[in-house]
C-alpha cells in the first residue's frame, strides 16, 4: 500500500466525493427515503440504505421499490413524481445545514492540498451539490465541480471523475479520489486514478489506501 505522503507527491489533482466524505448528508437521504417507503407501505432499514450509497437518484428509487416488492407498480411518470417527493423532503433537511456539519479534517485537507499547489475538484452524483456547498460556505474551495446534473452515467462508471479531471485540465493518472462508497472507488480505478477510501476496509477493499476519516489523514501529514 502506497504511503499517503508518497501518494500526494505523485498527484496534481485531488477529487472529492461529497456525501460521506465532506459532509454527512447520507443521514438526510436515508430519512427521506425511509419516509417515502413508509408512505408506500413498507419498511426501509439502515442496512437497506447501504445499497443506495454512491448511486443515482433514479437507481436508488428502483432499489427501494424492489426492496418493497413494488418495482412493477409505477409508470415512469409516477416514478418521477416519487423522486420529486423524496427530494422535497431531502431539501427541507439540507436547507438547515451549517458549516459545523463539515466532517472533521475535510476543509483543512482541502486547504492543505491547495497550499501545496494541488488543484481540487468535487465529483458527486448529488443534484443538490451547489445548494449544499453554499450552505457549508465551501464552494470557492474547488477548482472544478461536477454534479449529478452534468453526467449521464452513474458510478461505478468513471464518467464523473474523467469529466472532473478534464475540467481541472489534469491527466487522470495524476489525480487522487477521496470516496466513501464501493461504487465510487471502482469508478476512480476505472478512470485510472489513485483511490483513497474513507471508511471501512471491508467495504472499500479495492482502494489504494483506506483511512477512517480525513481527520486521520491530516494527522498523518503533519
Buried (B, 14 or more C-beta within 10 A) or exposed (E): EEEBEEBBEEBBBBBBBBBBBBBBBBEBBBBBBBBBBEEBEBEBEEEBBEBBBBBBBBBBBBBBBEBBEBEEEBEEEEBEEBBEBBBEBBEEBBEEBEEEBBBEBBBBBBEBBBEEEBBBBBBBBBBBBBBBBEBBEBBEBBBBBBBBEBBEEBBBBBBBBBBBBEBBEBEBEBBBBBBBBBBBBBBBBBBBBBBBBBBEEEBBEBBBBBBEBBBBBBEEBE
